[in-house]
Amino acid sequence: MHFSRWKISVIAAVCLAGVLTALPNFLSKETLAWVPDFLPKKQLNLGLDLRGGAHLLLQMDTKELKKDWLDNLRGEVRKILRDAKIRYTGLGQTADAVRVKLVDPAQTNEALSQLRKLAQPVGGGMIAGADNDIAVSESGDGFITVAPTEAGIHQRSTNAAAAAIEVVRRRIDAIGTTEPDIVRQGTDRILVQVPGFDDTKKLKDLIGQTARLSFHDVHQQMSAEEARQTRVPPGYVIYPDQDDPNHEYLVQETPVVYGEDLTDAQPGFDSRTNEPIITFRFNQRAARIFGEYSSRHVGRPFAIVLDNGVINGKRDVKVLSAPVIREPILGGTGQISGSFTVDQANNLAIQLRSGALPATLSVIEERTVGPSLGADSIEAGILAGIIGSIAVSGFIIFAYGLFGLFAILAVAINLCLIVGLMSTIGSTLTLPGIAGLVLTVGMAVDSNVLIYERIREEMRNGKQPISAIDSGFQRALGTIVDSNLTTMIAGLVMFWLGAGPVRGFAVTLCLGILATMFTAFTVTRLMVSLWIASQKTRKIPAPL
């Protein structure tokens, strides 16, 4: 039961830190502005159910995802057959497959062997006998068909949904919001909830656009107008200019460098015209490729193309700019200029550096959640906490007297530690989190009850008060650690596998367990030790 001075100092410092970090949550924003900067000023983030905010349910366009896959397959089929010197004709695609007809039927087996190299086992081949993502077969009309399988489509949709969630999360984080709730629903839907954000239009504009940037070679011998009058050359497409829709460019369909190779994109201003621009930087591989391309094409233009996905049922692909390469661009950096406003440049930079969406996300449900429900929930939670605390305090003081008062003080410190920890780490308090706080009060008291009942048992066995107190704390330790450890394992599993309110409850529960272990075996024990020290001049009375 002896505590050295340094131990007392450490315990007091931890308790004081908990009180100071929890205190800002009971102050208004105006009052916090007067608090010195060296003191804690962070407040708890409130979840959507308490604070209100934006609620969007997004659906991924799986048809677009499949079409993009088929477009890439067509290019890969063309490359493989050319590299293998297998002549073909009639390379095209349907809604479900890529079809190609060979000039020489005798090369069919070789073509099938080469094209089957495109297939990859679903799931990375970890499961024996797993299906491939692509099926290559010979049809009866002399065509070779390369088609995605059902297993491959399902895997690609799953991977695309996971990638879309990460892209959406990075875009929302970039605008400074805290703790958005972004979860997958089903195979092609994503639920987005952003506490404290009530502008659903801005949110839709930010996360709904694909924003796939690419860099293309511009055809030198033919203009877009000439191509429309005659025939668009194979491997080329026509895209309009963003600033002048009447002006179009004939660009190579396969990009020189993809936007996925961007490592950074930041808004800025042109030093000469003071117009908003976007500066970008490639990764090492793309910087090398673009450096070699720009070295071979000095004096020729190249097109910077932005694909915004499907808007109002139509694919929105435009050329942002088509600058002429004056000298080799070897540093992997550049800038995009256009008729941008400051907000447009900032949003586009966020979209580019957060990555492109694998497919267009359409909003199928949107609403703004008001804070009125949250205010009612907070009031109900506070009322429940006050009533529960008064009931528990009255019971434990009635049952254990002075030691019950020690337990109540430890529980108060326990709550301060939980709130302070959540404020410090930036955790979000949800309605289930309030339930977790109320539950923590009962768990903290339960730990003290186990200790006090063990002390009573030791005293009934004939031990002196000081010896009984010491034995009670020591012998109850194992029981409390075991019970709290099993509960914490459940909380960690909920945090790992859960989402939204479940995760909020798990955070509060786990932090509450850690705080309870500290207060039950240090704070309560320290108060009992100080009480014993104050009784050293006279006989120690029976504590319970």
N, C-alpha and C positions, 0 to 999 in steps of 0.2 A: 504493500500500500504506500510505499515511499516514492515520492516524485522529486527528482533533483530539480534544481532551479532552471536548468536549460530545457528540461522536458516541459516544465510549467510554461516557460516562455514560448516554446514552439506551439503548444496547444492553444495558448492565449492568442498567439499571432494568427493561427489558422481560423479560430473562431472570429476574431476581429475582421480578418479578410472576408469571411463569409458574410458578416453583417454589412460591411462596407460595399461589397459587390451586389448584395441584394437590395440595399437601401434605395438606389436610383429608380427601382421599379415602383416605389411608393411616392415618387416625386413627379410633378408635372414637368413638361418640356421647358416651360418658362423658368421654373425653379432650377432645373438642371443647368440652364445657361449661366447661372451665377456660381455654379460649383467649380472650384479650381480644377485645372486640367490634370493635375497630378493625382486626383482622386478618381475612382471608377465612375464612369458615367453611362456605361452601356445598359440598355434595358432589354427585357425579354422580347423576342419577336413573337407576335401573336399569329396563330394560324388562320386559315380562311374561315373556319367556323367561329372564330372569336373576333376577327378584325374586318372580315369582308374582303372582297377583291374580285378578280376576274376568273371566270370558269369557261373553259373551251373544251369541246370534244372534237378531236380531229380524226379524219379517216384518210388512210393512205390509198393512193390510186394504184392498185395492183396491176391494172391493165397497162398503165404507163410503164410500170416497173418491168413487166414482161416484154413490152415493145422495145424498151431500151436494151434489154438483154438480147433480143433477137437482132437489133441493129448491130450490137457488138459482135454477135456470133457471125453475122454476114461478113463483117470485115475480117474476122479471124479465119473464116472458111476461105475467103479470097486469098489471104496471105499464105495459108498452108498449101493450097493448090498451086499457087505460083512458085513457092519455094520448092515444091516437089516436081515442078515442071509438068504438071498435069493440066492439059488444056480443057477448058470448060466453056459452056455457053448457058445463057438463061439463068444466071444467078439472081435469085430474088427471094422474097419472103412473103408468107401468108400471115394470118393472125396467130398461128400456132407453131410455125416452123420456118426454117430456111431451106430452100430447095435449089439444087444445082444439077445441071445436066452436063455430062461429059461429052467431049467431041469424039473421043475414042472409047467405046464400051469395054475394050480390053483392059483399060486402066481402072476399072471399077473396083476390083479387090484392093489395089494399091491405094486408091482414094479413100475407100472405107477404112483401111488400116491407118492412114494418116489422120483422117478426121476424128476417129475414135480416141485420138490422143487429147482431144478437147474435153472429154468426159472426166469428171472427178467424182470420187465416192461421196455420197451425202453423209455429212457428219465427220468428214476428214478421214474416213476409212477406219475408224476405231472399232466399228461393229462389223464382225465377219458377215459377208454376204449382203452388205448394204447396197442399196440401189445407187446408180449413178445419177448425176444431175442432168445429163444430156444423153439422148438416145440417137444413134446414127444407124440408118437403115436404108435399104434400096427398095424403092417403090416399083410397082409393076410397069409404070409408064416410062421407065428409063431414067428417072430422076433419083438423086440421092437426097434423103431428107435428114436434116439435123434439127431435132426438136427437144425442148426442155421437158423433163419428166415431171410428174405430179410431185414426187419427192423433192426434186430440184426446185420447183416453184415454191413449195412450202418452206424449204430451207432459205431460199433467197428472200422470201417475204418476212420470215422471222428475223434474219440478219438485218434486213432493211429497216424493220420496225425498231430494233435495238439501236441501229445507227441514227435513225431519225430522232429518237429520244435524246441521245447525246448531243446532237446538233441543236435541237430545240433548247436543251438545258444550257448550252454554252451561249446561245443567243439571248436567252432571258437573263442569265447571270451578267451579261455584258451591259445591261441597262441599269444595273445596280439594285435589283430586287433581292430580297432575302428569302431563302428556303421555299422556292417554288416546288409544288408537288406535281411531278410528271411521271405518270405510270401508264403501262400498256394495258389495254382492254381488248381481249380477244386476239385475233391474228393481225388485224389491220387498223386498229383504233388506238389513239393516244389521248389520255385525259390530262389536261393542263389546268392547274389551279395556282394562281399567283396572288398571295395575300397582299392587301394594301394597294393593288393596282386595279383601277376602275375604268381604264381606257381600253376596251376590248378591240377597238378599231386599230389602234397603234400596235397592240399585241398581235393581231391577225396579220397586219402588214409586215411585221418583223419576222414572224416564225412561219407564215404561210407560203412565202415565196421560196422557190427552189434555189435561186441564185447560184447557178452553176456556171462558172467562168471558164472560158477556154480561149486558146490563141491559135489562129488559123492562117494558113497561107492564102494569099489573094491571087486569083488567076491573072496572068500577065497579058495573054494574047486576046482575051475575050472579056467584054464587059457584061454586066448583068442584063442590060437591055438587049445586047446581041444574043445572049443565051436564051432569053425569052422568045425572041423572034425566030430562032433556029431550034436548037436543042441544047439542054443543059448537059455538059460533058459528064461522063461517068465519074463518080467520086466527088462531085462538086454540088453545092447547094447555093440557093440565093437567100440572103438575109437582108432585111431593111436596116437603114441607119436609124439610130435612136432619135437623133435630133431632127432628121428630115426623112419621114417615112416614104417620100417619093424617090429618094435616092437609095439604091440597093447595091449590094456587093456580091460578087460571085466568088465564093470561098471554098476551100477544100473541106470536105465533110469530116475527115479525120483530123483532129487537132494536132498541132505540133506539141503543145504542152497543155495539160489539163489543169483546171483550177484546184484539183485536189493536191497539187504539188505546191500550192502556196503555203508558206509558213507564217506569214504575217500580212495584214492589210490595215492601214491606218488612214483616217481622213486628214486632210491638210489643205493648204492654200498655195496656189501657184505664185511664186515670188514675182513674176512679171505682170500677170493680169489680176492677181488677188482673187481668182475664182476657186471655188472648192474643187479639190482633186482627191484622188486616192492613191497612196503610195503602197507598193506591194513588194514582197520578196519571195523568191523561189527556194525550195530545198536544193541540196547539192546536185542531185541527179537532174532535176529539171533545169537548174542553172547551167549545167554542162550542155544539155541538149539544146537549150535556147541560145547559148553562146555559139555553138557550132552552126545552128540554123542562121542566126543573125550574121555570122561571118561570111556565109555563102550567099546571103541575099541583101548585101549592102546596096542601098539605092532603091529597094523595092518595098512596097507597103505590106503590112500584115494586119490582120483584123483581130480585135479584142471583142469576143462575143459573149454576151450574157444571156443565159437561158433561165427565164423566170418560171418555167413550168407551164402548166395549163391554167389559163385565166379566162373565165367565162366560156369555157368549152373550146378554147383555141390556144394553140401553143404560142407562147410569147418569147420569141428569140430575136434579139436585136444586136446590131453591131454598135458597141459603145464608141469606139474610135478605130481608125485605120491609119496609124502613123507610118511614115516612111522611115526605114532603118538608115540612119545617117552614118553610123559606125557600129562595129560589133558590140553587142551588149553582153559583156562578160561577167559582170558582177552579180547577176541574178536579181537585180532590182529594177524597178521602173515605176511609172505612174500612169494613172488612167484619168483622162480629162473628159469633160462633157458638160451638158447643161444641167449640172447638179445644183440643188439647193444644199444648204449646210446639213439639214436633217436627212436628205436623201443620201448624201455622201457618207454621213455617219452610219445610217442604217445599212447601206450597201457594204461598208467596211466591216461592220459586225457580221453580216451574213457571209462574207467571203472568208474571214479568218476563222469563223466557227465551222466552216465546212459546208458543202452543198448537201441539200436533202436528197436522199436516194430516189425519192418520188414526190409528186405533188401531194400536199396535205390540204384537204378541204374541210371547212368547218361545218359540222352537221348539228352542233348544238352550242349555243353561247348564251351566257347570262352574267350579270353583275350581281354578286352576292352582297347585300347591304350589311352594315355592322350592327343593325338592330338586334338580330338573332344572337350575335356574339355578345352584345351588351347584356341581354337577358341571361345568356349562359354564364357569363362572368359573375353576374349578381347571384344567380342560383348556386354557382360553385362556391362563391365566397360565403354565402349563407350556410351551405352545407358544411363548409370547412369550419365556420365559427361554431355552429351547433355541435358538430362532431368533436371539436377541440374542447369545448366546455364540458360535454358529457364525459369524454375520456379523462380530462383533468380532474373533474369532480370524483370520478370513480377511483382513480389511482391515488389521489390524495387521501380519500376516505379509507382505502385499503392499506396504504403504506405510510401515511403520515408525512414526516419530513422527507423521507426517501422518495416518496411520490412527488414532492415538490422538486427534488433534484431531477427526477425523470422528466418532468414537464419542462424545466429549463433546458435540459438536453434536447428534447424534441423541438423546442423553439429554435435552438441553434442548428439543429438538423435541417429544418425547413429553410433557414437562411443559407446554409451551405448548398442545398439543392438549387434554390433560386439563383444564388450567386454563381454556381457552376454553369447553369444553363445560360445565364446572361453572358458569362465570359466566353464560352465556346460558341455562342451564337445559335443555340438551339431554339426551336420554335415550340411555343406552348400552345397546345390544342385543347379542345374540350376533354378528350380522354386523358390528356396530360394533367388536367386539374383533378380528375378522378384518381390519377396516380399519386398526386400530392396528398390527397385525403387518405388514400390507402397507406402511404408511407407513414403517416401519423400513427395508424394502428400497428404497423410493423415495428416502428421504433419503440412504442410502448410495450409491445410484446417482448422485445429483447430485454427490457428492464424488468418485466414481470418474471421472466425466466431466472434472471439473476437474483431478484429479491426472494423468490420462492426457494431457490437453492440456499440462500442465506438462512431463511427460516428453518429449512430442513437441517442444516448444520447446527443451528442453535438447539433444535429439539434433540439432537444427538449429544448434547452436553458441552459443546464448544463455547469458549468465551466469545463475546461480541466481535473483537478485532479479528480473531482467528476465523470466526464464522464468515465475516465479511470477505476476508482474503480468499478463503476456500470457495465461497459463493461465486466470486468473479472468475476464479480460475476454472472451476468445474463447469460453469455454464458456457464457457468460451467455445468448447467443441460443439455443443448442441446448436448454439446460435450460428456458428460458422457453417455447419452442415446445412441447416435450414435455409439460410440466406444464400448459400452457394447454389443450391438447387433452384431456388427462385431466380437467381441471376442468370443461370444457364437458360432458363425459359425466356427471360427478357432478352438475352443476346440473340436467341433464335428468332424471336419476334422482330427484333431490329434488323436481322440479316435477311429474313424472308418476307417480312411485312412491308407495308408502304403506307404513307399518309398517316391517318390517326393511329393506326396500330404501331407504327414506328415512333410516333410522338409519345405514346403510352410507354413503350419499351425504354425510351431514353429516360423518362422520369423515374420509372421503376428501378433501372440499373443505378442511376445516380443516387436515388433514395437508399438503396441497399448499401452502397459505399459510405454514404454519410451516416447511416445507422450504425454500421460497424465501428466507425470512428467515434461517434458520440457515446455509444453504449460502453465501450471499453477504455475510453480515455477521458471524455468530458464528465460522464457520470462518476467514474472512479475517482477522478481528480476532486470533484466536489465532496465526495464521501471522505476522501483522504484529508482534505482541508477541515472538514467537520470533526474528524477524529483528532487532528492536531489541535483544534480549539478546545478539546475536552481532556487534554493531557494532564491538566492540573487536578482533575478529579476523576472519579470512577466513571468509566464509559457506560452509559445506560444501554439497555437493550434497544437496538435501532428499529426493530419492526415489531 
